[in-house]
Amino acid sequence: MPGEYSQATLAAHFEDTNRRLARIEEQLALVSEKLGLSFAATDSTVPREVVELARAGNKLEATTRYRELTGASFDEARDVVVGL
C-alpha cells in the first residue's frame, strides 16, 4: 500500500542516504582544502566509537556511550546521535 514502509525498507533508504552524505562531505572537505578553507565534518567532534555504534544502527547504545564520554544530557546526546 502506498505510504507504508517496512523497517527494512527505511533502514536501506537511510543507509543509502548516509553513504551519499559521507561522499558529499568527503568531496566538500577536499574542495575546502584546495581553496584553503576550514571544514569540520559533522562527526569530527563525536568520538569514533559513538559514530560506529550509530552507523551500525545501535542508536540507544551510541547515545548512552556519548553521555558516558562527554557528560552530555540525554537530549543533547540523542540530538548528536540522530545527526550522525
N, CA, C and O atoms as a Maestro MAE file, in Angstrom:
{
 s_m_m2io_version
 :::
 2.0.0
}

f_m_ct {
 s_m_title
 :::
 protein
 m_atom[336] {
  # First column is atom index #
  i_m_mmod_type
  r_m_x_coord
  r_m_y_coord
  r_m_z_coord
  i_m_residue_number
  s_m_chain_name
  s_m_pdb_residue_name
  s_m_pdb_atom_name
  i_m_atomic_number
  :::
  1 25 0.849 -1.174 0.000 1 A "MET " " N  " 7
  2 3 0.000 0.000 0.000 1 A "MET " " CA " 6
  3 2 0.897 1.241 0.000 1 A "MET " " C  " 6
  4 15 1.881 1.283 0.738 1 A "MET " " O  " 8
  5 25 0.576 2.247 -0.812 2 A "PRO " " N  " 7
  6 3 1.386 3.468 -0.863 2 A "PRO " " CA " 6
  7 2 1.446 4.159 0.494 2 A "PRO " " C  " 6
  8 15 0.459 4.217 1.227 2 A "PRO " " O  " 8
  9 25 2.619 4.675 0.809 3 A "GLY " " N  " 7
  10 3 2.791 5.402 2.061 3 A "GLY " " CA " 6
  11 2 3.207 4.532 3.229 3 A "GLY " " C  " 6
  12 15 3.501 5.048 4.307 3 A "GLY " " O  " 8
  13 25 3.238 3.227 3.039 4 A "GLU " " N  " 7
  14 3 3.662 2.330 4.105 4 A "GLU " " CA " 6
  15 2 5.050 1.801 3.782 4 A "GLU " " C  " 6
  16 15 5.336 1.398 2.655 4 A "GLU " " O  " 8
  17 25 5.897 1.810 4.792 5 A "TYR " " N  " 7
  18 3 7.271 1.370 4.597 5 A "TYR " " CA " 6
  19 2 7.630 0.375 5.681 5 A "TYR " " C  " 6
  20 15 7.250 0.539 6.840 5 A "TYR " " O  " 8
  21 25 8.349 -0.636 5.305 6 A "SER " " N  " 7
  22 3 8.816 -1.592 6.303 6 A "SER " " CA " 6
  23 2 10.082 -1.040 6.950 6 A "SER " " C  " 6
  24 15 10.724 -0.133 6.420 6 A "SER " " O  " 8
  25 25 10.420 -1.594 8.080 7 A "GLN " " N  " 7
  26 3 11.629 -1.168 8.765 7 A "GLN " " CA " 6
  27 2 12.857 -1.449 7.891 7 A "GLN " " C  " 6
  28 15 13.803 -0.660 7.878 7 A "GLN " " O  " 8
  29 25 12.844 -2.548 7.177 8 A "ALA " " N  " 7
  30 3 13.967 -2.888 6.303 8 A "ALA " " CA " 6
  31 2 14.096 -1.880 5.158 8 A "ALA " " C  " 6
  32 15 15.203 -1.476 4.805 8 A "ALA " " O  " 8
  33 25 12.973 -1.480 4.586 9 A "THR " " N  " 7
  34 3 12.987 -0.502 3.502 9 A "THR " " CA " 6
  35 2 13.531 0.832 3.994 9 A "THR " " C  " 6
  36 15 14.359 1.458 3.333 9 A "THR " " O  " 8
  37 25 13.054 1.264 5.169 10 A "LEU " " N  " 7
  38 3 13.541 2.517 5.730 10 A "LEU " " CA " 6
  39 2 15.017 2.442 6.075 10 A "LEU " " C  " 6
  40 15 15.765 3.384 5.814 10 A "LEU " " O  " 8
  41 25 15.443 1.326 6.661 11 A "ALA " " N  " 7
  42 3 16.855 1.164 7.019 11 A "ALA " " CA " 6
  43 2 17.730 1.236 5.775 11 A "ALA " " C  " 6
  44 15 18.776 1.885 5.787 11 A "ALA " " O  " 8
  45 25 17.308 0.575 4.707 12 A "ALA " " N  " 7
  46 3 18.073 0.606 3.458 12 A "ALA " " CA " 6
  47 2 18.131 2.022 2.899 12 A "ALA " " C  " 6
  48 15 19.171 2.460 2.407 12 A "ALA " " O  " 8
  49 25 17.015 2.731 2.975 13 A "HIS " " N  " 7
  50 3 16.986 4.110 2.494 13 A "HIS " " CA " 6
  51 2 17.955 4.984 3.290 13 A "HIS " " C  " 6
  52 15 18.719 5.755 2.710 13 A "HIS " " O  " 8
  53 25 17.924 4.863 4.620 14 A "PHE " " N  " 7
  54 3 18.801 5.680 5.456 14 A "PHE " " CA " 6
  55 2 20.269 5.308 5.271 14 A "PHE " " C  " 6
  56 15 21.135 6.182 5.307 14 A "PHE " " O  " 8
  57 25 20.557 4.029 5.073 15 A "GLU " " N  " 7
  58 3 21.937 3.618 4.812 15 A "GLU " " CA " 6
  59 2 22.437 4.255 3.515 15 A "GLU " " C  " 6
  60 15 23.553 4.772 3.454 15 A "GLU " " O  " 8
  61 25 21.603 4.210 2.492 16 A "ASP " " N  " 7
  62 3 21.965 4.826 1.210 16 A "ASP " " CA " 6
  63 2 22.176 6.331 1.369 16 A "ASP " " C  " 6
  64 15 23.139 6.893 0.848 16 A "ASP " " O  " 8
  65 25 21.276 6.964 2.085 17 A "THR " " N  " 7
  66 3 21.392 8.405 2.322 17 A "THR " " CA " 6
  67 2 22.666 8.731 3.093 17 A "THR " " C  " 6
  68 15 23.370 9.683 2.757 17 A "THR " " O  " 8
  69 25 22.964 7.949 4.119 18 A "ASN " " N  " 7
  70 3 24.183 8.190 4.907 18 A "ASN " " CA " 6
  71 2 25.444 7.998 4.073 18 A "ASN " " C  " 6
  72 15 26.404 8.753 4.223 18 A "ASN " " O  " 8
  73 25 25.452 6.996 3.195 19 A "ARG " " N  " 7
  74 3 26.609 6.799 2.310 19 A "ARG " " CA " 6
  75 2 26.781 7.990 1.371 19 A "ARG " " C  " 6
  76 15 27.893 8.473 1.158 19 A "ARG " " O  " 8
  77 25 25.667 8.455 0.815 20 A "ARG " " N  " 7
  78 3 25.718 9.607 -0.088 20 A "ARG " " CA " 6
  79 2 26.207 10.850 0.646 20 A "ARG " " C  " 6
  80 15 27.038 11.590 0.118 20 A "ARG " " O  " 8
  81 25 25.711 11.086 1.840 21 A "LEU " " N  " 7
  82 3 26.153 12.246 2.618 21 A "LEU " " CA " 6
  83 2 27.628 12.153 2.968 21 A "LEU " " C  " 6
  84 15 28.337 13.160 2.951 21 A "LEU " " O  " 8
  85 25 28.095 10.952 3.284 22 A "ALA " " N  " 7
  86 3 29.511 10.776 3.601 22 A "ALA " " CA " 6
  87 2 30.372 11.135 2.392 22 A "ALA " " C  " 6
  88 15 31.407 11.785 2.536 22 A "ALA " " O  " 8
  89 25 29.946 10.713 1.198 23 A "ARG " " N  " 7
  90 3 30.696 11.055 -0.018 23 A "ARG " " CA " 6
  91 2 30.666 12.553 -0.276 23 A "ARG " " C  " 6
  92 15 31.668 13.133 -0.693 23 A "ARG " " O  " 8
  93 25 29.531 13.175 -0.031 24 A "ILE " " N  " 7
  94 3 29.421 14.625 -0.213 24 A "ILE " " CA " 6
  95 2 30.354 15.341 0.755 24 A "ILE " " C  " 6
  96 15 31.042 16.284 0.364 24 A "ILE " " O  " 8
  97 25 30.387 14.908 2.010 25 A "GLU " " N  " 7
  98 3 31.272 15.534 2.988 25 A "GLU " " CA " 6
  99 2 32.741 15.334 2.624 25 A "GLU " " C  " 6
  100 15 33.556 16.239 2.807 25 A "GLU " " O  " 8
  101 25 33.083 14.148 2.107 26 A "GLU " " N  " 7
  102 3 34.461 13.905 1.665 26 A "GLU " " CA " 6
  103 2 34.827 14.881 0.549 26 A "GLU " " C  " 6
  104 15 35.909 15.468 0.559 26 A "GLU " " O  " 8
  105 25 33.927 15.050 -0.407 27 A "GLN " " N  " 7
  106 3 34.184 15.964 -1.520 27 A "GLN " " CA " 6
  107 2 34.270 17.404 -1.023 27 A "GLN " " C  " 6
  108 15 35.133 18.163 -1.466 27 A "GLN " " O  " 8
  109 25 33.386 17.782 -0.111 28 A "LEU " " N  " 7
  110 3 33.403 19.125 0.440 28 A "LEU " " CA " 6
  111 2 34.707 19.396 1.198 28 A "LEU " " C  " 6
  112 15 35.264 20.491 1.120 28 A "LEU " " O  " 8
  113 25 35.179 18.396 1.926 29 A "ALA " " N  " 7
  114 3 36.443 18.545 2.646 29 A "ALA " " CA " 6
  115 2 37.591 18.749 1.657 29 A "ALA " " C  " 6
  116 15 38.467 19.583 1.885 29 A "ALA " " O  " 8
  117 25 37.588 17.994 0.565 30 A "LEU " " N  " 7
  118 3 38.630 18.121 -0.446 30 A "LEU " " CA " 6
  119 2 38.586 19.500 -1.111 30 A "LEU " " C  " 6
  120 15 39.620 20.148 -1.275 30 A "LEU " " O  " 8
  121 25 37.410 19.935 -1.485 31 A "VAL " " N  " 7
  122 3 37.264 21.252 -2.113 31 A "VAL " " CA " 6
  123 2 37.697 22.347 -1.135 31 A "VAL " " C  " 6
  124 15 38.403 23.281 -1.515 31 A "VAL " " O  " 8
  125 25 37.273 22.228 0.114 32 A "SER " " N  " 7
  126 3 37.652 23.212 1.128 32 A "SER " " CA " 6
  127 2 39.160 23.274 1.291 32 A "SER " " C  " 6
  128 15 39.741 24.355 1.394 32 A "SER " " O  " 8
  129 25 39.789 22.108 1.314 33 A "GLU " " N  " 7
  130 3 41.248 22.057 1.449 33 A "GLU " " CA " 6
  131 2 41.926 22.751 0.267 33 A "GLU " " C  " 6
  132 15 42.861 23.529 0.455 33 A "GLU " " O  " 8
  133 25 41.460 22.473 -0.936 34 A "LYS " " N  " 7
  134 3 42.047 23.076 -2.141 34 A "LYS " " CA " 6
  135 2 41.876 24.591 -2.157 34 A "LYS " " C  " 6
  136 15 42.725 25.314 -2.679 34 A "LYS " " O  " 8
  137 25 40.770 25.069 -1.582 35 A "LEU " " N  " 7
  138 3 40.506 26.510 -1.555 35 A "LEU " " CA " 6
  139 2 41.082 27.194 -0.321 35 A "LEU " " C  " 6
  140 15 40.978 28.411 -0.168 35 A "LEU " " O  " 8
  141 25 41.689 26.401 0.555 36 A "GLY " " N  " 7
  142 3 42.266 26.974 1.763 36 A "GLY " " CA " 6
  143 2 41.232 27.357 2.805 36 A "GLY " " C  " 6
  144 15 41.469 28.236 3.633 36 A "GLY " " O  " 8
  145 25 40.089 26.696 2.762 37 A "LEU " " N  " 7
  146 3 39.024 26.965 3.720 37 A "LEU " " CA " 6
  147 2 38.976 25.871 4.778 37 A "LEU " " C  " 6
  148 15 39.322 24.722 4.505 37 A "LEU " " O  " 8
  149 25 38.550 26.226 5.979 38 A "SER " " N  " 7
  150 3 38.431 25.208 7.015 38 A "SER " " CA " 6
  151 2 37.115 24.465 6.832 38 A "SER " " C  " 6
  152 15 36.116 25.036 6.395 38 A "SER " " O  " 8
  153 25 37.136 23.210 7.168 39 A "PHE " " N  " 7
  154 3 35.946 22.380 7.093 39 A "PHE " " CA " 6
  155 2 36.031 21.342 8.185 39 A "PHE " " C  " 6
  156 15 37.037 20.642 8.305 39 A "PHE " " O  " 8
  157 25 34.982 21.237 8.985 40 A "ALA " " N  " 7
  158 3 34.910 20.214 10.030 40 A "ALA " " CA " 6
  159 2 33.694 19.356 9.737 40 A "ALA " " C  " 6
  160 15 32.563 19.841 9.753 40 A "ALA " " O  " 8
  161 25 33.927 18.097 9.474 41 A "ALA " " N  " 7
  162 3 32.824 17.175 9.239 41 A "ALA " " CA " 6
  163 2 31.949 17.114 10.484 41 A "ALA " " C  " 6
  164 15 32.428 17.312 11.601 41 A "ALA " " O  " 8
  165 25 30.684 16.843 10.286 42 A "THR " " N  " 7
  166 3 29.745 16.863 11.406 42 A "THR " " CA " 6
  167 2 30.107 15.867 12.498 42 A "THR " " C  " 6
  168 15 29.823 16.110 13.671 42 A "THR " " O  " 8
  169 25 30.718 14.767 12.138 43 A "ASP " " N  " 7
  170 3 31.054 13.769 13.156 43 A "ASP " " CA " 6
  171 2 32.497 13.890 13.650 43 A "ASP " " C  " 6
  172 15 32.964 13.025 14.392 43 A "ASP " " O  " 8
  173 25 33.214 14.954 13.251 44 A "SER " " N  " 7
  174 3 34.618 15.074 13.635 44 A "SER " " CA " 6
  175 2 34.797 15.314 15.128 44 A "SER " " C  " 6
  176 15 35.857 15.006 15.671 44 A "SER " " O  " 8
  177 25 33.796 15.852 15.799 45 A "THR " " N  " 7
  178 3 33.908 16.103 17.234 45 A "THR " " CA " 6
  179 2 33.246 15.001 18.055 45 A "THR " " C  " 6
  180 15 33.286 15.033 19.285 45 A "THR " " O  " 8
  181 25 32.647 14.043 17.391 46 A "VAL " " N  " 7
  182 3 31.989 12.931 18.076 46 A "VAL " " CA " 6
  183 2 32.983 11.776 18.149 46 A "VAL " " C  " 6
  184 15 33.611 11.430 17.148 46 A "VAL " " O  " 8
  185 25 33.126 11.177 19.336 47 A "PRO " " N  " 7
  186 3 34.060 10.048 19.451 47 A "PRO " " CA " 6
  187 2 33.762 8.958 18.423 47 A "PRO " " C  " 6
  188 15 32.605 8.612 18.182 47 A "PRO " " O  " 8
  189 25 34.810 8.433 17.830 48 A "ARG " " N  " 7
  190 3 34.709 7.423 16.769 48 A "ARG " " CA " 6
  191 2 33.820 6.257 17.206 48 A "ARG " " C  " 6
  192 15 33.013 5.760 16.420 48 A "ARG " " O  " 8
  193 25 33.968 5.826 18.446 49 A "GLU " " N  " 7
  194 3 33.185 4.705 18.973 49 A "GLU " " CA " 6
  195 2 31.677 4.996 18.867 49 A "GLU " " C  " 6
  196 15 30.894 4.116 18.509 49 A "GLU " " O  " 8
  197 25 31.291 6.206 19.174 50 A "VAL " " N  " 7
  198 3 29.888 6.604 19.110 50 A "VAL " " CA " 6
  199 2 29.409 6.620 17.660 50 A "VAL " " C  " 6
  200 15 28.308 6.158 17.360 50 A "VAL " " O  " 8
  201 25 30.228 7.144 16.775 51 A "VAL " " N  " 7
  202 3 29.877 7.184 15.351 51 A "VAL " " CA " 6
  203 2 29.669 5.766 14.831 51 A "VAL " " C  " 6
  204 15 28.703 5.499 14.116 51 A "VAL " " O  " 8
  205 25 30.572 4.859 15.188 52 A "GLU " " N  " 7
  206 3 30.468 3.472 14.712 52 A "GLU " " CA " 6
  207 2 29.206 2.796 15.234 52 A "GLU " " C  " 6
  208 15 28.529 2.083 14.494 52 A "GLU " " O  " 8
  209 25 28.887 3.019 16.508 53 A "LEU " " N  " 7
  210 3 27.667 2.443 17.075 53 A "LEU " " CA " 6
  211 2 26.434 2.977 16.355 53 A "LEU " " C  " 6
  212 15 25.532 2.214 16.010 53 A "LEU " " O  " 8
  213 25 26.398 4.280 16.131 54 A "ALA " " N  " 7
  214 3 25.245 4.893 15.468 54 A "ALA " " CA " 6
  215 2 25.093 4.386 14.042 54 A "ALA " " C  " 6
  216 15 23.985 4.067 13.609 54 A "ALA " " O  " 8
  217 25 26.180 4.311 13.325 55 A "ARG " " N  " 7
  218 3 26.110 3.870 11.928 55 A "ARG " " CA " 6
  219 2 25.765 2.391 11.812 55 A "ARG " " C  " 6
  220 15 25.264 1.941 10.781 55 A "ARG " " O  " 8
  221 25 26.039 1.634 12.882 56 A "ALA " " N  " 7
  222 3 25.678 0.216 12.898 56 A "ALA " " CA " 6
  223 2 24.218 0.017 13.305 56 A "ALA " " C  " 6
  224 15 23.726 -1.110 13.355 56 A "ALA " " O  " 8
  225 25 23.530 1.128 13.596 57 A "GLY " " N  " 7
  226 3 22.121 1.036 13.962 57 A "GLY " " CA " 6
  227 2 21.860 0.950 15.448 57 A "GLY " " C  " 6
  228 15 20.711 0.801 15.864 57 A "GLY " " O  " 8
  229 25 22.904 1.042 16.261 58 A "ASN " " N  " 7
  230 3 22.770 0.962 17.719 58 A "ASN " " CA " 6
  231 2 22.628 2.361 18.306 58 A "ASN " " C  " 6
  232 15 23.499 2.830 19.040 58 A "ASN " " O  " 8
  233 25 21.525 3.020 17.976 59 A "LYS " " N  " 7
  234 3 21.333 4.423 18.365 59 A "LYS " " CA " 6
  235 2 21.280 4.612 19.885 59 A "LYS " " C  " 6
  236 15 21.893 5.540 20.412 59 A "LYS " " O  " 8
  237 25 20.561 3.751 20.581 60 A "LEU " " N  " 7
  238 3 20.454 3.902 22.029 60 A "LEU " " CA " 6
  239 2 21.805 3.678 22.700 60 A "LEU " " C  " 6
  240 15 22.184 4.419 23.608 60 A "LEU " " O  " 8
  241 25 22.523 2.663 22.256 61 A "GLU " " N  " 7
  242 3 23.855 2.396 22.799 61 A "GLU " " CA " 6
  243 2 24.811 3.551 22.477 61 A "GLU " " C  " 6
  244 15 25.638 3.926 23.309 61 A "GLU " " O  " 8
  245 25 24.697 4.107 21.280 62 A "ALA " " N  " 7
  246 3 25.535 5.247 20.903 62 A "ALA " " CA " 6
  247 2 25.217 6.453 21.772 62 A "ALA " " C  " 6
  248 15 26.119 7.176 22.195 62 A "ALA " " O  " 8
  249 25 23.927 6.668 22.038 63 A "THR " " N  " 7
  250 3 23.517 7.781 22.890 63 A "THR " " CA " 6
  251 2 24.063 7.607 24.296 63 A "THR " " C  " 6
  252 15 24.592 8.549 24.886 63 A "THR " " O  " 8
  253 25 23.935 6.405 24.828 64 A "THR " " N  " 7
  254 3 24.438 6.110 26.174 64 A "THR " " CA " 6
  255 2 25.948 6.309 26.241 64 A "THR " " C  " 6
  256 15 26.462 6.907 27.186 64 A "THR " " O  " 8
  257 25 26.650 5.808 25.238 65 A "ARG " " N  " 7
  258 3 28.110 5.920 25.238 65 A "ARG " " CA " 6
  259 2 28.548 7.378 25.114 65 A "ARG " " C  " 6
  260 15 29.507 7.797 25.763 65 A "ARG " " O  " 8
  261 25 27.852 8.147 24.289 66 A "TYR " " N  " 7
  262 3 28.163 9.575 24.145 66 A "TYR " " CA " 6
  263 2 28.010 10.272 25.490 66 A "TYR " " C  " 6
  264 15 28.849 11.087 25.872 66 A "TYR " " O  " 8
  265 25 26.942 9.951 26.201 67 A "ARG " " N  " 7
  266 3 26.722 10.548 27.521 67 A "ARG " " CA " 6
  267 2 27.851 10.169 28.481 67 A "ARG " " C  " 6
  268 15 28.334 11.014 29.235 67 A "ARG " " O  " 8
  269 25 28.269 8.912 28.454 68 A "GLU " " N  " 7
  270 3 29.355 8.453 29.329 68 A "GLU " " CA " 6
  271 2 30.656 9.200 29.031 68 A "GLU " " C  " 6
  272 15 31.384 9.589 29.944 68 A "GLU " " O  " 8
  273 25 30.932 9.389 27.761 69 A "LEU " " N  " 7
  274 3 32.198 10.004 27.358 69 A "LEU " " CA " 6
  275 2 32.224 11.516 27.505 69 A "LEU " " C  " 6
  276 15 33.283 12.107 27.718 69 A "LEU " " O  " 8
  277 25 31.053 12.144 27.390 70 A "THR " " N  " 7
  278 3 31.041 13.609 27.362 70 A "THR " " CA " 6
  279 2 30.321 14.266 28.535 70 A "THR " " C  " 6
  280 15 30.506 15.456 28.789 70 A "THR " " O  " 8
  281 25 29.511 13.504 29.241 71 A "GLY " " N  " 7
  282 3 28.732 14.094 30.325 71 A "GLY " " CA " 6
  283 2 27.511 14.856 29.826 71 A "GLY " " C  " 6
  284 15 26.893 15.601 30.586 71 A "GLY " " O  " 8
  285 25 27.162 14.678 28.574 72 A "ALA " " N  " 7
  286 3 26.013 15.372 27.979 72 A "ALA " " CA " 6
  287 2 24.703 14.839 28.558 72 A "ALA " " C  " 6
  288 15 24.644 13.718 29.065 72 A "ALA " " O  " 8
  289 25 23.664 15.654 28.475 73 A "SER " " N  " 7
  290 3 22.337 15.203 28.886 73 A "SER " " CA " 6
  291 2 21.821 14.207 27.848 73 A "SER " " C  " 6
  292 15 22.378 14.077 26.758 73 A "SER " " O  " 8
  293 25 20.751 13.512 28.210 74 A "PHE " " N  " 7
  294 3 20.179 12.560 27.266 74 A "PHE " " CA " 6
  295 2 19.733 13.270 25.993 74 A "PHE " " C  " 6
  296 15 20.012 12.802 24.889 74 A "PHE " " O  " 8
  297 25 19.041 14.397 26.143 75 A "ASP " " N  " 7
  298 3 18.546 15.128 24.969 75 A "ASP " " CA " 6
  299 2 19.684 15.591 24.063 75 A "ASP " " C  " 6
  300 15 19.584 15.486 22.840 75 A "ASP " " O  " 8
  301 25 20.762 16.101 24.652 76 A "GLU " " N  " 7
  302 3 21.915 16.541 23.866 76 A "GLU " " CA " 6
  303 2 22.538 15.359 23.129 76 A "GLU " " C  " 6
  304 15 22.839 15.452 21.939 76 A "GLU " " O  " 8
  305 25 22.730 14.251 23.840 77 A "ALA " " N  " 7
  306 3 23.345 13.072 23.245 77 A "ALA " " CA " 6
  307 2 22.464 12.522 22.130 77 A "ALA " " C  " 6
  308 15 22.961 12.158 21.064 77 A "ALA " " O  " 8
  309 25 21.160 12.461 22.373 78 A "ARG " " N  " 7
  310 3 20.238 11.956 21.346 78 A "ARG " " CA " 6
  311 2 20.317 12.818 20.098 78 A "ARG " " C  " 6
  312 15 20.349 12.291 18.986 78 A "ARG " " O  " 8
  313 25 20.349 14.142 20.266 79 A "ASP " " N  " 7
  314 3 20.425 15.040 19.113 79 A "ASP " " CA " 6
  315 2 21.706 14.818 18.313 79 A "ASP " " C  " 6
  316 15 21.686 14.846 17.083 79 A "ASP " " O  " 8
  317 25 22.811 14.600 19.007 80 A "VAL " " N  " 7
  318 3 24.079 14.339 18.324 80 A "VAL " " CA " 6
  319 2 24.004 13.046 17.547 80 A "VAL " " C  " 6
  320 15 24.392 12.999 16.379 80 A "VAL " " O  " 8
  321 25 23.509 11.996 18.178 81 A "VAL " " N  " 7
  322 3 23.439 10.681 17.529 81 A "VAL " " CA " 6
  323 2 22.471 10.707 16.345 81 A "VAL " " C  " 6
  324 15 22.760 10.129 15.297 81 A "VAL " " O  " 8
  325 25 21.342 11.364 16.502 82 A "VAL " " N  " 7
  326 3 20.387 11.473 15.396 82 A "VAL " " CA " 6
  327 2 21.032 12.229 14.228 82 A "VAL " " C  " 6
  328 15 20.753 11.931 13.066 82 A "VAL " " O  " 8
  329 25 21.886 13.198 14.532 83 A "GLY " " N  " 7
  330 3 22.551 13.980 13.492 83 A "GLY " " CA " 6
  331 2 23.626 13.232 12.738 83 A "GLY " " C  " 6
  332 15 24.112 13.705 11.711 83 A "GLY " " O  " 8
  333 25 24.003 12.064 13.239 84 A "LEU " " N  " 7
  334 3 25.029 11.284 12.549 84 A "LEU " " CA " 6
  335 2 24.365 10.558 11.393 84 A "LEU " " C  " 6
  336 15 25.032 9.829 10.657 84 A "LEU " " O  " 8
  :::
 }
 m_bond[335] {
  # First column is bond index #
  i_m_from
  i_m_to
  i_m_order
  :::
  1 1 2 1
  2 2 3 1
  3 3 4 2
  4 3 5 1
  5 5 6 1
  6 6 7 1
  7 7 8 2
  8 7 9 1
  9 9 10 1
  10 10 11 1
  11 11 12 2
  12 11 13 1
  13 13 14 1
  14 14 15 1
  15 15 16 2
  16 15 17 1
  17 17 18 1
  18 18 19 1
  19 19 20 2
  20 19 21 1
  21 21 22 1
  22 22 23 1
  23 23 24 2
  24 23 25 1
  25 25 26 1
  26 26 27 1
  27 27 28 2
  28 27 29 1
  29 29 30 1
  30 30 31 1
  31 31 32 2
  32 31 33 1
  33 33 34 1
  34 34 35 1
  35 35 36 2
  36 35 37 1
  37 37 38 1
  38 38 39 1
  39 39 40 2
  40 39 41 1
  41 41 42 1
  42 42 43 1
  43 43 44 2
  44 43 45 1
  45 45 46 1
  46 46 47 1
  47 47 48 2
  48 47 49 1
  49 49 50 1
  50 50 51 1
  51 51 52 2
  52 51 53 1
  53 53 54 1
  54 54 55 1
  55 55 56 2
  56 55 57 1
  57 57 58 1
  58 58 59 1
  59 59 60 2
  60 59 61 1
  61 61 62 1
  62 62 63 1
  63 63 64 2
  64 63 65 1
  65 65 66 1
  66 66 67 1
  67 67 68 2
  68 67 69 1
  69 69 70 1
  70 70 71 1
  71 71 72 2
  72 71 73 1
  73 73 74 1
  74 74 75 1
  75 75 76 2
  76 75 77 1
  77 77 78 1
  78 78 79 1
  79 79 80 2
  80 79 81 1
  81 81 82 1
  82 82 83 1
  83 83 84 2
  84 83 85 1
  85 85 86 1
  86 86 87 1
  87 87 88 2
  88 87 89 1
  89 89 90 1
  90 90 91 1
  91 91 92 2
  92 91 93 1
  93 93 94 1
  94 94 95 1
  95 95 96 2
  96 95 97 1
  97 97 98 1
  98 98 99 1
  99 99 100 2
  100 99 101 1
  101 101 102 1
  102 102 103 1
  103 103 104 2
  104 103 105 1
  105 105 106 1
  106 106 107 1
  107 107 108 2
  108 107 109 1
  109 109 110 1
  110 110 111 1
  111 111 112 2
  112 111 113 1
  113 113 114 1
  114 114 115 1
  115 115 116 2
  116 115 117 1
  117 117 118 1
  118 118 119 1
  119 119 120 2
  120 119 121 1
  121 121 122 1
  122 122 123 1
  123 123 124 2
  124 123 125 1
  125 125 126 1
  126 126 127 1
  127 127 128 2
  128 127 129 1
  129 129 130 1
  130 130 131 1
  131 131 132 2
  132 131 133 1
  133 133 134 1
  134 134 135 1
  135 135 136 2
  136 135 137 1
  137 137 138 1
  138 138 139 1
  139 139 140 2
  140 139 141 1
  141 141 142 1
  142 142 143 1
  143 143 144 2
  144 143 145 1
  145 145 146 1
  146 146 147 1
  147 147 148 2
  148 147 149 1
  149 149 150 1
  150 150 151 1
  151 151 152 2
  152 151 153 1
  153 153 154 1
  154 154 155 1
  155 155 156 2
  156 155 157 1
  157 157 158 1
  158 158 159 1
  159 159 160 2
  160 159 161 1
  161 161 162 1
  162 162 163 1
  163 163 164 2
  164 163 165 1
  165 165 166 1
  166 166 167 1
  167 167 168 2
  168 167 169 1
  169 169 170 1
  170 170 171 1
  171 171 172 2
  172 171 173 1
  173 173 174 1
  174 174 175 1
  175 175 176 2
  176 175 177 1
  177 177 178 1
  178 178 179 1
  179 179 180 2
  180 179 181 1
  181 181 182 1
  182 182 183 1
  183 183 184 2
  184 183 185 1
  185 185 186 1
  186 186 187 1
  187 187 188 2
  188 187 189 1
  189 189 190 1
  190 190 191 1
  191 191 192 2
  192 191 193 1
  193 193 194 1
  194 194 195 1
  195 195 196 2
  196 195 197 1
  197 197 198 1
  198 198 199 1
  199 199 200 2
  200 199 201 1
  201 201 202 1
  202 202 203 1
  203 203 204 2
  204 203 205 1
  205 205 206 1
  206 206 207 1
  207 207 208 2
  208 207 209 1
  209 209 210 1
  210 210 211 1
  211 211 212 2
  212 211 213 1
  213 213 214 1
  214 214 215 1
  215 215 216 2
  216 215 217 1
  217 217 218 1
  218 218 219 1
  219 219 220 2
  220 219 221 1
  221 221 222 1
  222 222 223 1
  223 223 224 2
  224 223 225 1
  225 225 226 1
  226 226 227 1
  227 227 228 2
  228 227 229 1
  229 229 230 1
  230 230 231 1
  231 231 232 2
  232 231 233 1
  233 233 234 1
  234 234 235 1
  235 235 236 2
  236 235 237 1
  237 237 238 1
  238 238 239 1
  239 239 240 2
  240 239 241 1
  241 241 242 1
  242 242 243 1
  243 243 244 2
  244 243 245 1
  245 245 246 1
  246 246 247 1
  247 247 248 2
  248 247 249 1
  249 249 250 1
  250 250 251 1
  251 251 252 2
  252 251 253 1
  253 253 254 1
  254 254 255 1
  255 255 256 2
  256 255 257 1
  257 257 258 1
  258 258 259 1
  259 259 260 2
  260 259 261 1
  261 261 262 1
  262 262 263 1
  263 263 264 2
  264 263 265 1
  265 265 266 1
  266 266 267 1
  267 267 268 2
  268 267 269 1
  269 269 270 1
  270 270 271 1
  271 271 272 2
  272 271 273 1
  273 273 274 1
  274 274 275 1
  275 275 276 2
  276 275 277 1
  277 277 278 1
  278 278 279 1
  279 279 280 2
  280 279 281 1
  281 281 282 1
  282 282 283 1
  283 283 284 2
  284 283 285 1
  285 285 286 1
  286 286 287 1
  287 287 288 2
  288 287 289 1
  289 289 290 1
  290 290 291 1
  291 291 292 2
  292 291 293 1
  293 293 294 1
  294 294 295 1
  295 295 296 2
  296 295 297 1
  297 297 298 1
  298 298 299 1
  299 299 300 2
  300 299 301 1
  301 301 302 1
  302 302 303 1
  303 303 304 2
  304 303 305 1
  305 305 306 1
  306 306 307 1
  307 307 308 2
  308 307 309 1
  309 309 310 1
  310 310 311 1
  311 311 312 2
  312 311 313 1
  313 313 314 1
  314 314 315 1
  315 315 316 2
  316 315 317 1
  317 317 318 1
  318 318 319 1
  319 319 320 2
  320 319 321 1
  321 321 322 1
  322 322 323 1
  323 323 324 2
  324 323 325 1
  325 325 326 1
  326 326 327 1
  327 327 328 2
  328 327 329 1
  329 329 330 1
  330 330 331 1
  331 331 332 2
  332 331 333 1
  333 333 334 1
  334 334 335 1
  335 335 336 2
  :::
 }
}
